[in-house]
Amino acid sequence: MAVVKHLVKKSNRSINCCGTATVLTAMPVFNEFKYVEEILGAVQEYSGDILVVDDGSTDGTTKLLERHTTVSIISHKVNAGYGRSLIDAFEFAWRNDFDWVITMDCDHQHEPSYIPHFYSEIKNDDADIISGSRYLCQTSSDLSAVPAERIAINKEITDLLNHSLGLKLTDTFCGFKAYRTSAILKLKLSEEGYSLPLQLWIQAGRMGLRIREIPVPLIYHDPKRSFGGVLEDPRIRLAYYMEIIERELGHNADEDA
């Protein structure tokens, strides 16, 4: 169950950044005690409207968030999943009349100073999803810290979605994105786990939403960070992704090969 702990009155700061558009910055958070204070402080330099979705944290993150009275907070009583946090953020943006929502992680994998890059693209008003890509400007040194299996799975899934949907993505799984609220709410999103981006891409592609990628830094801050549970096994994780893709496509993905 999601509970809105407190709602902060919308500021006009995002309007100044994006013309007439209002923009919410939303961050899913689960057990980010080490990072949340620093990341929130950095995000507040660029965004006047911030939502944190606390996904059932148990490490003291919740207590830290309660100090931030200028940040809107949705709290899950138990861990509901990354996808559920994003869906709640989209619904919050719609209920509170935000034209756009920027999503980013709270674990040093996304650089807050790149938020203005999304503002610039939003002002162009010619896309529905502006997706960060960590591979548009990659170097071999950037990739050296990332487990090879994660790069391989990202590439395999990205190639499959491009072939099946006629897209031209380079990074399927980057969570640093901007979504036009009115467009994203046309989708029927239900995946509560890490597969939510796959469901979203397939529905967005089929609906003809306008998609653009922009380069963002590839940051792999914590080599010990894991998916947790059985998804830590790359074979199980890939099979899980393929199951969701085939269900959304309505046929075996091999048929698109």
C-alpha positions as CSV (number, residue, x, y, z in Angstrom):
1,M,0.0,0.0,0.0
2,A,1.3,3.4,-0.9
3,V,0.8,6.4,1.4
4,V,1.6,10.0,0.6
5,K,3.4,11.2,3.7
6,H,3.4,14.8,2.7
7,L,2.8,16.8,-0.4
8,V,4.7,20.0,-1.0
9,K,3.1,22.8,-2.9
10,K,4.2,23.0,-6.5
11,S,6.9,25.6,-7.1
12,N,7.4,27.6,-10.3
13,R,11.0,26.7,-10.7
14,S,10.5,24.1,-13.3
15,I,8.4,26.5,-15.3
16,N,11.4,28.9,-15.5
17,C,13.5,26.0,-16.8
18,C,11.1,24.5,-19.3
19,G,9.0,27.4,-20.6
20,T,5.4,26.7,-19.8
21,A,5.9,23.1,-18.8
22,T,5.9,21.9,-15.2
23,V,8.4,19.2,-14.4
24,L,8.5,16.8,-11.4
25,T,11.8,14.9,-10.6
26,A,10.9,11.5,-9.1
27,M,13.3,9.1,-7.4
28,P,12.5,5.5,-6.3
29,V,14.4,4.8,-3.1
30,F,15.0,1.5,-1.3
31,N,17.6,1.3,1.5
32,E,19.7,4.3,0.3
33,F,20.7,5.5,3.8
34,K,24.3,6.0,2.5
35,Y,23.3,8.2,-0.5
36,V,19.9,9.8,0.0
37,E,21.1,13.0,1.8
38,E,23.8,13.8,-0.7
39,I,21.7,12.9,-3.8
40,L,18.7,14.9,-2.6
41,G,20.9,17.9,-1.9
42,A,22.4,17.7,-5.4
43,V,19.0,17.3,-7.1
44,Q,17.6,20.3,-5.2
45,E,20.1,22.5,-7.0
46,Y,18.3,21.8,-10.3
47,S,14.8,20.9,-9.4
48,G,12.2,22.7,-7.4
49,D,9.6,19.9,-7.4
50,I,10.9,16.5,-6.1
51,L,9.1,13.3,-5.3
52,V,10.7,10.4,-3.4
53,V,9.0,7.0,-3.5
54,D,10.3,5.2,-0.4
55,D,9.8,1.6,-1.4
56,G,9.6,0.0,2.1
57,S,13.1,1.0,3.3
58,T,14.3,-0.7,6.5
59,D,17.8,0.8,6.9
60,G,16.9,4.2,8.3
61,T,16.3,5.9,4.9
62,T,12.7,6.6,6.0
63,K,13.8,8.6,9.0
64,L,16.2,10.7,6.9
65,L,13.5,11.5,4.4
66,E,11.2,12.7,7.1
67,R,13.6,15.7,7.7
68,H,13.1,16.9,4.1
69,T,9.9,19.0,4.4
70,T,10.4,20.5,1.0
71,V,10.2,17.1,-0.8
72,S,7.0,15.2,-1.5
73,I,7.1,11.6,-0.3
74,I,5.2,8.4,-1.1
75,S,5.9,5.6,1.3
76,H,5.3,1.9,0.6
77,K,4.8,0.0,3.9
78,V,6.7,-3.0,2.3
79,N,9.0,-3.3,-0.6
80,A,6.7,-3.3,-3.7
81,G,9.3,-3.2,-6.4
82,Y,11.0,-0.7,-8.7
83,G,8.2,-0.8,-11.3
84,R,5.6,-0.1,-8.7
85,S,7.5,2.9,-7.6
86,L,7.7,4.3,-11.1
87,I,4.0,3.7,-11.7
88,D,3.2,5.5,-8.4
89,A,5.4,8.4,-9.6
90,F,3.6,8.6,-12.9
91,E,0.2,8.7,-11.2
92,F,1.4,11.3,-8.7
93,A,2.6,13.5,-11.6
94,W,-0.8,13.2,-13.3
95,R,-2.8,13.9,-10.1
96,N,-0.7,17.0,-9.3
97,D,-0.8,18.5,-12.9
98,F,2.8,18.0,-13.8
99,D,3.4,18.0,-17.6
100,W,6.6,16.0,-17.3
101,V,8.3,13.7,-14.9
102,I,12.0,13.0,-14.8
103,T,13.0,9.7,-13.2
104,M,16.4,9.0,-11.7
105,D,18.0,6.6,-9.2
106,C,19.3,7.6,-5.8
107,D,22.5,5.5,-5.8
108,H,25.1,7.7,-7.6
109,Q,24.4,6.0,-10.9
110,H,22.7,9.1,-12.3
111,E,24.4,12.5,-12.3
112,P,22.0,15.2,-11.0
113,S,23.9,17.9,-13.0
114,Y,22.5,16.3,-16.1
115,I,18.9,17.3,-15.2
116,P,19.2,20.5,-17.2
117,H,20.0,18.4,-20.3
118,F,16.5,17.0,-20.0
119,Y,15.0,20.4,-19.5
120,S,16.5,21.5,-22.8
121,E,15.0,18.6,-24.6
122,I,11.6,19.2,-22.9
123,K,11.6,22.7,-24.2
124,N,11.9,21.4,-27.7
125,D,8.4,19.9,-27.2
126,D,8.9,17.2,-29.9
127,A,9.2,14.0,-27.9
128,D,7.1,11.9,-25.4
129,I,10.0,10.0,-23.9
130,I,13.4,11.4,-23.5
131,S,15.7,8.5,-22.5
132,G,19.2,8.7,-21.1
133,S,21.6,6.4,-22.8
134,R,24.9,5.4,-21.2
135,Y,26.2,4.0,-24.5
136,L,25.8,6.9,-26.9
137,C,29.2,8.4,-25.7
138,Q,30.8,5.4,-24.1
139,T,34.5,4.6,-24.0
140,S,36.3,1.4,-23.2
141,S,37.3,2.8,-19.8
142,D,33.7,3.6,-19.0
143,L,32.7,0.0,-19.5
144,S,35.6,-1.5,-17.5
145,A,33.8,-1.2,-14.2
146,V,30.5,-2.8,-15.4
147,P,30.0,-6.5,-15.1
148,A,30.2,-8.0,-18.6
149,E,27.0,-10.0,-18.2
150,R,25.0,-6.8,-17.5
151,I,26.3,-5.2,-20.7
152,A,25.6,-8.3,-22.7
153,I,22.0,-8.7,-21.4
154,N,21.3,-5.0,-22.0
155,K,22.6,-5.3,-25.6
156,E,20.6,-8.5,-26.3
157,I,17.3,-7.1,-25.0
158,T,17.9,-3.7,-26.7
159,D,18.6,-5.4,-30.0
160,L,15.5,-7.6,-29.7
161,L,13.2,-4.6,-28.9
162,N,14.6,-2.6,-31.7
163,H,14.0,-5.5,-34.2
164,S,10.6,-6.3,-32.9
165,L,9.3,-2.7,-32.7
166,G,11.3,-0.8,-35.2
167,L,13.0,1.3,-32.5
168,K,16.6,2.7,-32.5
169,L,17.4,2.4,-28.8
170,T,21.0,2.0,-27.5
171,D,20.2,1.5,-23.8
172,T,17.0,-0.3,-22.8
173,F,17.6,-0.2,-19.0
174,C,18.8,3.3,-18.1
175,G,16.4,4.7,-15.5
176,F,17.3,8.4,-16.1
177,K,14.5,9.5,-18.3
178,A,11.9,12.2,-18.9
179,Y,8.3,11.3,-19.7
180,R,5.4,13.4,-21.0
181,T,2.7,12.7,-18.4
182,S,-0.2,12.8,-20.8
183,A,1.5,10.2,-23.0
184,I,2.7,7.8,-20.4
185,L,-0.7,7.6,-18.8
186,K,-2.1,6.2,-22.1
187,L,-0.1,3.0,-21.4
188,K,-1.4,0.2,-19.2
189,L,1.6,-0.4,-17.0
190,S,1.4,-3.2,-14.4
191,E,4.9,-4.7,-14.0
192,E,6.0,-4.0,-10.4
193,G,9.6,-5.3,-10.7
194,Y,12.7,-4.6,-12.8
195,S,10.9,-5.6,-16.0
196,L,8.7,-2.5,-16.0
197,P,10.9,-0.7,-18.6
198,L,10.4,-3.6,-21.0
199,Q,6.6,-3.4,-20.7
200,L,6.8,0.3,-21.1
201,W,9.0,0.2,-24.3
202,I,6.8,-2.3,-26.0
203,Q,3.6,-0.4,-25.3
204,A,5.2,2.9,-26.1
205,G,6.6,1.6,-29.4
206,R,3.2,0.1,-30.4
207,M,1.4,3.3,-29.5
208,G,3.8,5.3,-31.6
209,L,5.1,7.5,-28.8
210,R,7.9,9.8,-29.9
211,I,11.2,8.6,-28.4
212,R,14.6,10.3,-28.2
213,E,17.8,9.3,-26.5
214,I,20.3,11.7,-25.1
215,P,23.8,10.8,-23.7
216,V,24.2,10.5,-20.0
217,P,27.4,9.4,-18.1
218,L,27.9,5.7,-17.5
219,I,28.5,5.6,-13.7
220,Y,29.0,2.3,-11.9
221,H,29.6,3.5,-8.4
222,D,29.1,0.4,-6.3
223,P,30.5,-2.9,-7.8
224,K,28.8,-4.8,-4.9
225,R,25.3,-3.5,-5.7
226,S,23.0,-6.4,-6.7
227,F,19.5,-7.1,-7.9
228,G,18.9,-9.4,-5.0
229,G,17.4,-12.8,-4.8
230,V,17.3,-15.1,-7.9
231,L,17.7,-12.2,-10.3
232,E,21.3,-12.0,-9.3
233,D,21.8,-15.0,-11.6
234,P,22.2,-13.6,-15.1
235,R,20.5,-16.6,-16.7
236,I,17.5,-16.3,-14.5
237,R,17.4,-12.6,-15.0
238,L,17.5,-12.9,-18.8
239,A,14.8,-15.6,-18.8
240,Y,12.6,-13.3,-16.6
241,Y,13.1,-10.4,-19.1
242,M,12.3,-12.7,-22.1
243,E,9.1,-13.9,-20.4
244,I,7.8,-10.4,-20.0
245,I,8.8,-9.4,-23.5
246,E,7.1,-12.4,-25.1
247,R,3.9,-11.9,-23.0
248,E,3.8,-8.2,-24.1
249,L,4.5,-9.0,-27.7
250,G,1.9,-11.8,-27.7
251,H,4.3,-14.3,-29.3
252,N,7.6,-16.0,-28.9
253,A,10.4,-13.5,-29.4
254,D,12.2,-15.9,-31.7
255,E,9.6,-15.2,-34.3
256,D,11.0,-11.7,-34.7
257,A,14.5,-13.0,-35.3
